[in-house]
């Protein structure tokens, strides 16, 4: 058996809600739909961030696709900037980024001074990766493009432009930093 106070409260509440519903104007399905969609839209910041992320990701993919067009192109230390018969590491990154609207300085050491530093655990496609080399005296002497899945797209030595795993011993040992130049 339900106590009288609870029964009286439930009846009063039910009557109040029913009275209120009668007094409220009816909302059309279209008006409700518009309200619901407006209410559930992401904020402007969320939309801008999603758009920036999608744009950055698309640009990174285009940069990598541009670089892949030159797979096997011979490596030549000091290769002339702007030509595609041969590349050294920094002329390759400079050329590939330039084809996608981003101007980079000429040398790997200069390229390492621009962009936002990112940790190795936060790498994204299109980030520039910097390494020491056997002839750089402990300073930055090599650059490549992070291609995702622990791979780098770069050129160095025999084989020219190619992919290598970042787990390759010499790349693992000589890694210095990464820079994000794609906004």
SULZIPE-V934196 format. One record per run of one state. SS is the DSSP state (alpha for helix, beta for strand, coil for the rest). FROM is the first residue (numbers start at 0). TO is the last residue. If there is no record, write none. Layout:
ss:SS from:FROM to:TO
ss:SS from:FROM to:TO
//
This chain:
ss:coil from:0 to:2
ss:alpha from:3 to:22
ss:coil from:23 to:27
ss:alpha from:28 to:38
ss:coil from:39 to:42
ss:alpha from:43 to:67
ss:coil from:68 to:73
ss:beta from:74 to:74
ss:coil from:75 to:85
ss:beta from:86 to:86
ss:coil from:87 to:87
ss:alpha from:88 to:97
ss:coil from:98 to:106
ss:alpha from:107 to:110
ss:coil from:111 to:114
ss:beta from:115 to:117
ss:coil from:118 to:118
ss:alpha from:119 to:121
ss:coil from:122 to:126
ss:beta from:127 to:131
ss:coil from:132 to:138
ss:beta from:139 to:147
ss:coil from:148 to:149
ss:beta from:150 to:154
ss:coil from:155 to:159
ss:beta from:160 to:164
ss:coil from:165 to:167
ss:alpha from:168 to:173
ss:beta from:174 to:179
ss:coil from:180 to:182
//
